[in-house]
Amino acid sequence: MRFLNTLVMLGYMLCAAPLHPRAQEGEVPPPPPIGTLLAGPYLIGPEPTQLVVQWEVQGPKESAVLLLSPDGNERRFEGQLMPADVLTQKLTGRVYRAIFTDLKPCTRYRYRLEPFEADTTHAFRTPPTPGEYCSAPISIAALGDTRSHPTRHAAVVRKMLPYQPDLVVNTGDVISYARRLDQWHEFFGAAGPLLADTPLALSPGNHEGYLDMPFGAAMMERYFGLPGRTGTGHYSFDYGPVHVVVLDAYWGRPLSDRGKKWLRANLAAVPADRYKVVAIHTPLYSFSRHKVYSTAIGLREVMKEFGVHVVLSGHSHCYEHFLAHGTHYVTLGGGGASLHPPNLQVIPEEQHLLLSTGSFHHFLLMDVHPEGLRMRIFNTDEDALHEEWKIPK
């Protein structure tokens, strides 16, 4: 019976799928010409010797990426057309992928996407091997809830660009509705100048699957799936001395049981000399619009047990900084969405844990040093540094 219900639901989704992103609103503008670049190039899956670059084109289009090494050596990587999911196979956009291989750790490369770009304008730096550092400090940026207002999102991105982060973590809600294809393209349009140079790690939010979880999962796979790893679910990776855990509160194994066991096992295997950073859309502490779920509260003991340094979240559209048992819990919900007032649901017994809060658009910058982490919060509405603190190793 469950199998039959699944088939019926899939059939409904296919029949109900809009032929154009705004078809459900009665507005059907003409599609862009064949060969138009719709999204990208953008970087995902950073490793010391490998990196994935993807892009989306309206219809089929032969394209390739030209990679330039510091020594002037050029290599050409042909774009490989990615297979479409059954729920996305009717979309006219085609997603292409190239995998840069045989890279050197801590090395800056340049590249361009042909035939769309004439100049080698994009650049990225590979991470060090796990546990190691580069000669220059590693910089990790983070933001969340970039949906609904691409102009505001783009303004936050512009403020981030001068810092040239090596990695960016997005805590989710990059779009509002799973089936609004135009919103996925708006996300890539606003974040494009950053994601072309900085690999992205995304923790899915509730809006990535809003009103259509199966289609949302298919879109996450379409844009963010990697070889050997789907676009949804929990995962982790090492960026030099930083162990990053990305939790999926919506498609991943339930964090109340199997997902929690996975998290414990993952953190237990991390060497003692690593910084531990966890990203999850739903905050573990918050006084703003959204109440903290019991499942999220249940994860606090795990963060304490394994000495997690930082937990990055979103969901509530404001900035919050809590400190509990040595772990910094940071709500980064000001990446572009309409803001929520802070302190709407203050919990008296937790009030002493709150170090800072506010309603403004912002991003976080984490500089990684052998002696500790330098954390900075930038208020992009006022173009000012809002808060700074250090986390010793």
SULSULFEN-V646205 format. One record per pair of residues at least 6 apart in sequence whose ideal C-beta (glycine too) atoms are under 8 Angstrom apart, sorted by the first residue. I is the first residue (numbers start at 1). J is the second residue. D is the distance in whole Angstrom. If there is no record, write none. Layout:
i/j/d
I/J/D
I/J/D
//
This chain:
i/j/d
9/214/7
10/86/7
10/87/8
10/214/7
13/87/6
13/212/7
13/214/6
13/215/6
14/86/8
14/87/7
14/90/8
17/87/7
17/90/6
17/179/7
17/215/7
18/24/5
18/179/6
19/28/8
19/90/8
20/28/5
20/29/8
20/31/7
20/181/8
21/179/8
21/180/6
21/181/4
21/182/4
21/183/8
22/28/7
22/29/7
22/180/8
22/182/6
24/179/8
31/58/7
31/92/6
32/38/7
32/58/5
33/58/7
34/58/6
34/59/4
34/60/8
34/61/7
35/57/6
35/58/7
35/59/6
35/61/5
36/57/7
36/58/4
37/55/7
37/56/8
37/57/6
37/58/8
37/113/8
37/116/5
38/56/4
38/57/6
38/58/6
38/93/5
38/185/6
38/188/8
39/55/6
39/56/4
39/93/8
39/184/7
39/185/6
39/188/4
39/189/8
39/192/8
39/223/8
40/53/8
40/54/6
40/55/3
40/56/6
40/113/7
40/188/6
40/192/7
40/195/8
40/196/7
41/53/5
41/54/7
41/55/5
41/65/7
41/111/8
41/113/5
41/122/7
41/196/5
42/53/7
42/54/6
42/55/7
42/188/6
42/191/8
42/192/7
42/195/4
42/196/6
42/200/7
43/51/6
43/52/7
43/53/6
43/124/6
43/195/6
43/196/7
43/197/7
43/198/7
43/199/4
43/200/7
44/52/5
44/54/7
44/199/6
44/200/6
44/201/8
44/224/6
44/226/6
45/51/7
45/52/4
45/199/7
45/226/5
45/227/8
45/229/8
46/126/7
46/127/6
46/167/6
46/199/4
46/237/8
46/239/7
47/126/8
47/127/7
47/237/8
48/103/7
48/104/8
48/105/4
48/106/8
48/126/6
48/127/5
48/128/6
48/129/5
48/130/8
49/101/7
49/102/6
49/103/5
49/104/7
49/105/7
49/126/7
50/99/6
50/100/6
50/101/5
50/103/6
51/99/7
51/100/5
51/103/7
51/124/7
51/126/7
51/199/7
52/97/6
52/98/8
52/99/5
52/100/8
52/226/6
52/227/8
53/65/6
53/77/8
53/97/7
53/98/5
53/99/8
53/100/7
53/111/7
53/113/8
54/82/8
54/95/6
54/96/7
54/97/5
54/98/8
54/223/7
55/63/7
55/79/7
55/95/7
55/96/6
55/113/6
55/116/8
56/93/5
56/94/7
56/95/5
56/96/7
56/188/8
56/223/8
57/63/7
57/93/7
57/94/5
57/96/7
58/92/6
58/93/6
58/94/8
59/92/6
59/94/6
60/81/7
60/94/6
61/94/7
62/79/8
63/79/5
63/96/6
63/113/7
63/114/6
63/115/7
63/116/7
64/76/6
64/77/6
64/78/5
64/79/6
64/98/7
64/113/8
64/114/5
65/76/7
65/77/5
65/79/7
65/98/5
65/100/8
65/111/5
65/112/7
65/113/6
65/114/7
66/74/6
66/75/8
66/76/6
66/77/8
66/111/6
66/112/5
66/114/6
66/120/7
67/74/7
67/75/5
67/76/8
67/77/6
67/100/6
67/109/6
67/110/8
67/111/5
68/74/6
68/109/7
68/110/4
68/111/7
68/120/5
69/75/8
69/107/8
69/109/6
70/107/6
70/108/7
70/109/7
77/98/4
77/99/7
77/100/7
78/98/7
79/96/4
79/97/7
79/98/6
80/96/6
80/97/5
80/98/7
81/94/6
81/95/8
81/96/6
82/94/8
82/95/5
82/96/7
82/97/5
82/222/7
84/91/7
84/95/8
84/222/7
85/218/4
85/221/6
85/222/7
86/218/8
87/214/6
87/215/5
87/218/4
88/215/8
88/218/5
88/219/7
88/222/5
91/181/7
93/181/8
95/222/6
95/223/7
99/227/7
100/109/7
100/111/8
103/109/7
103/126/5
104/126/7
105/126/5
105/127/7
105/128/5
105/129/5
105/132/7
105/134/8
106/125/7
106/126/6
106/127/7
106/128/5
106/134/4
106/135/7
107/125/7
107/126/5
108/123/6
108/124/7
108/125/5
108/126/8
109/123/7
109/124/6
109/125/8
109/126/7
110/120/5
110/121/8
110/122/7
110/123/5
111/120/6
111/122/5
111/123/8
111/124/8
112/118/7
112/119/6
112/120/4
112/121/6
112/122/7
113/122/8
122/196/5
122/197/6
123/197/6
124/166/8
124/197/5
124/198/7
124/199/7
125/134/7
125/166/5
127/134/8
127/138/7
127/166/7
127/167/7
127/238/8
127/239/5
127/240/5
128/134/5
128/138/8
128/240/4
128/241/8
129/240/7
130/238/4
130/240/7
131/238/7
131/240/7
131/241/6
131/271/6
131/273/7
131/274/7
132/240/6
132/241/7
133/240/6
133/241/6
133/368/8
133/370/6
134/240/7
137/367/5
137/368/6
137/369/6
138/166/5
138/167/8
138/239/7
138/240/6
138/241/8
138/242/7
138/367/7
138/368/4
139/163/6
139/164/7
139/165/5
139/166/5
139/167/8
139/365/6
139/366/7
139/367/6
139/368/7
140/165/6
140/166/7
140/167/5
140/168/7
140/169/7
140/239/7
140/242/7
140/277/8
140/365/8
140/366/4
140/368/7
141/160/6
141/163/7
141/165/4
141/167/7
141/168/5
141/169/7
141/198/7
141/363/6
141/364/7
141/365/6
141/366/8
142/168/7
142/169/4
142/170/7
142/171/7
142/279/7
142/312/5
142/330/8
142/332/6
142/363/7
142/364/4
142/366/7
143/156/6
143/160/8
143/168/7
143/169/8
143/170/6
143/171/7
143/332/5
143/334/8
143/335/4
143/362/7
143/363/4
143/364/7
144/170/6
144/171/3
144/172/6
144/173/7
144/205/8
144/281/7
144/312/8
144/313/7
144/314/3
144/315/8
144/331/8
144/332/4
144/333/6
144/334/8
144/335/5
145/171/7
145/172/7
145/173/5
145/205/7
145/314/5
145/315/7
145/317/5
145/332/8
145/333/4
145/334/7
145/335/5
145/336/7
145/337/4
146/153/4
146/156/7
146/170/7
146/173/7
146/174/5
146/187/7
146/190/7
146/191/7
146/335/4
146/336/4
146/337/7
147/153/8
147/173/5
147/174/6
147/175/5
147/176/5
147/183/7
147/187/8
147/207/6
147/336/7
147/337/5
148/176/5
148/336/7
148/337/5
148/338/6
149/336/5
149/337/6
149/338/7
150/186/4
150/187/7
150/189/6
150/190/4
150/336/7
151/190/8
152/336/4
152/337/8
152/361/6
153/187/7
153/190/4
153/191/7
153/335/6
153/336/3
154/189/8
154/190/4
154/191/8
154/336/8
155/336/8
155/361/7
155/380/6
156/334/8
156/335/6
156/336/6
156/361/5
156/362/7
156/363/6
156/380/5
157/190/6
157/191/6
157/193/6
157/194/5
158/193/8
159/363/7
159/378/6
159/380/4
159/383/7
160/168/8
160/194/6
160/363/5
160/365/8
160/378/8
161/193/6
161/194/6
163/365/6
164/197/7
164/198/8
165/194/8
165/198/5
165/365/7
166/198/7
166/199/8
166/239/7
167/198/6
167/199/6
167/201/7
167/239/6
167/244/8
168/194/6
168/195/7
168/198/5
168/199/7
168/200/6
168/201/7
169/200/8
169/201/5
169/202/8
169/203/7
169/244/7
169/246/8
169/277/8
169/279/5
169/312/6
170/200/6
170/201/7
170/202/5
170/203/7
170/335/7
171/203/5
171/205/7
171/279/6
171/280/7
171/281/6
171/312/5
171/313/6
171/314/4
171/315/8
171/332/6
171/333/8
172/202/7
172/203/5
172/204/5
172/205/3
172/206/8
172/207/8
172/208/7
172/281/4
172/314/6
172/315/8
173/205/3
173/206/7
173/207/4
173/208/7
173/281/7
173/314/6
173/315/7
173/337/7
174/184/8
174/187/5
174/191/8
174/202/7
174/205/7
174/207/8
174/208/7
175/183/4
175/184/6
175/186/8
175/187/6
175/207/6
175/208/6
176/183/6
176/207/5
176/210/7
177/183/7
177/207/7
177/210/5
177/211/6
177/212/8
178/207/8
178/208/6
178/209/5
178/210/6
178/211/6
178/212/4
178/213/7
178/215/5
178/216/4
178/219/6
179/211/7
179/212/6
179/215/6
184/219/6
184/223/7
188/195/7
190/336/7
191/200/8
200/224/8
201/237/8
201/244/6
201/246/6
201/279/7
202/224/6
202/246/7
203/246/5
203/247/6
203/248/7
203/249/8
203/279/4
203/280/6
203/281/5
203/312/8
204/216/8
204/220/6
204/232/6
204/248/5
204/249/7
204/250/6
204/251/6
204/281/7
205/250/8
205/281/4
205/314/6
205/315/7
206/249/8
206/250/6
206/281/7
206/315/8
208/216/5
208/219/7
208/220/6
208/250/7
209/215/8
209/216/3
209/217/7
209/250/6
209/251/7
210/216/7
213/250/7
213/251/8
217/231/7
217/232/5
217/251/6
219/231/8
220/230/8
220/231/4
220/232/5
220/251/8
221/230/6
221/231/4
221/232/7
222/231/7
223/231/7
224/231/4
225/231/4
229/235/6
232/248/6
232/250/8
232/251/4
232/252/7
233/248/5
233/251/6
233/252/5
233/253/7
234/245/7
234/246/7
234/247/5
234/248/5
234/252/4
234/253/7
234/259/6
234/262/6
234/263/7
234/266/8
235/245/8
235/246/5
236/243/7
236/244/6
236/245/4
236/246/7
236/266/5
237/243/8
237/244/6
238/244/7
238/274/7
240/368/7
241/273/7
241/274/6
241/275/6
241/368/6
241/370/8
242/274/7
242/275/5
242/276/8
242/277/6
242/368/6
243/270/5
243/274/5
243/275/7
243/276/5
243/277/7
244/277/5
244/278/8
244/279/7
245/263/7
245/266/6
245/267/7
245/276/7
245/277/7
245/278/5
245/279/7
246/279/5
246/280/8
247/255/7
247/259/7
247/263/7
247/278/7
247/279/7
247/280/4
249/255/6
249/280/6
249/281/5
249/282/5
249/295/8
249/296/8
250/281/8
252/259/5
253/259/4
253/262/6
254/260/8
254/295/8
255/263/7
255/295/5
255/296/8
255/298/7
255/299/6
256/294/8
256/295/5
256/298/6
260/298/7
260/299/7
260/302/7
263/299/7
263/302/6
264/302/6
264/305/8
264/306/8
267/276/7
267/302/7
267/305/8
267/306/4
267/308/7
268/306/7
270/276/6
270/306/7
273/393/8
275/309/5
275/310/8
275/368/7
275/373/6
275/391/8
275/393/7
276/306/7
276/307/7
276/308/5
276/309/5
276/310/8
277/308/7
277/309/6
277/310/5
277/311/8
277/312/7
277/366/8
278/303/7
278/308/5
278/310/7
278/311/5
278/312/7
279/311/8
279/312/5
279/313/8
280/296/7
280/299/8
280/311/7
280/312/8
280/313/6
281/313/6
281/314/5
281/315/6
282/290/8
282/292/8
282/293/6
282/296/5
282/313/6
282/315/5
283/290/8
283/292/6
283/296/7
283/313/4
283/314/7
283/315/6
283/316/6
283/320/7
283/329/7
283/331/5
284/292/7
284/296/5
284/297/7
284/299/6
284/300/6
284/303/7
284/311/6
284/313/7
284/329/5
285/292/6
285/300/8
285/320/7
285/322/4
285/324/7
285/329/5
285/331/8
285/350/7
285/353/7
285/354/8
286/292/5
286/313/8
286/315/7
286/316/5
286/320/6
286/331/6
286/345/8
287/320/7
287/342/7
287/343/5
287/344/7
287/345/6
287/346/5
287/347/7
287/350/8
287/354/7
287/357/7
288/316/4
288/317/8
288/318/5
288/320/7
288/331/7
288/333/8
288/340/5
288/341/7
288/342/5
288/343/7
288/344/6
288/345/7
288/357/8
289/316/5
289/317/7
289/318/8
289/340/4
289/341/8
289/344/6
289/345/8
290/315/5
290/316/5
291/345/6
300/324/7
300/325/8
302/308/8
303/311/6
303/325/8
303/327/5
304/324/8
304/325/4
304/326/8
304/327/7
307/326/7
307/327/8
308/327/5
309/326/8
309/327/7
309/328/7
309/373/7
309/391/5
310/327/7
310/328/5
310/330/7
310/366/7
310/373/7
310/375/8
310/391/7
311/327/6
311/328/7
311/329/5
311/330/7
312/330/6
312/332/6
312/364/7
313/329/7
313/330/7
313/331/5
313/332/7
313/333/8
314/331/7
314/332/6
314/333/5
314/335/8
315/331/8
315/333/6
316/331/6
316/333/5
316/340/5
317/333/4
317/334/6
317/337/5
317/338/6
317/339/5
317/340/4
317/359/8
318/331/7
318/333/5
318/334/6
318/339/6
318/340/5
318/341/7
318/342/5
318/357/7
318/358/7
318/359/5
318/360/8
319/330/8
319/331/6
319/332/7
319/333/7
319/334/6
319/342/8
319/356/7
319/357/6
319/358/5
319/359/8
319/360/7
319/362/5
319/377/6
319/386/7
320/329/8
320/330/7
320/331/4
320/342/7
320/354/7
320/356/7
320/357/5
321/328/7
321/329/7
321/330/5
321/331/8
321/354/7
321/355/5
321/356/4
321/357/7
321/377/7
321/387/7
322/328/7
322/329/4
322/330/8
322/350/8
322/353/5
322/354/6
322/355/7
323/329/7
323/353/6
323/355/6
324/353/5
328/375/7
328/389/8
328/391/7
330/364/6
330/377/8
332/362/7
332/363/7
332/364/6
333/339/8
333/340/7
334/359/8
334/360/6
334/361/4
334/362/4
334/363/8
334/380/8
335/361/7
335/362/8
335/363/7
336/361/7
339/359/5
339/360/7
339/361/7
340/359/7
341/359/6
342/357/4
342/358/6
342/359/6
343/357/6
355/387/8
355/389/8
356/377/8
356/386/7
356/387/5
358/379/7
358/386/7
360/379/5
360/380/8
360/381/5
360/382/7
360/386/7
361/379/7
361/380/5
361/381/5
362/377/6
362/378/6
362/379/5
362/380/6
362/386/7
363/377/8
363/378/6
363/380/7
364/375/7
364/376/7
364/377/6
364/378/8
365/375/8
365/376/5
365/378/7
366/373/6
366/374/7
366/375/6
366/376/8
367/373/7
367/374/4
367/376/8
370/393/7
371/392/7
371/393/6
372/390/5
372/391/6
372/392/4
372/393/5
373/390/7
373/391/4
373/393/8
374/388/7
374/390/6
375/387/8
375/388/7
375/389/5
375/390/7
375/391/6
376/385/6
376/387/7
376/388/5
377/385/7
377/386/5
377/387/4
377/388/7
378/384/7
378/385/6
378/386/7
379/385/7
379/386/4
//
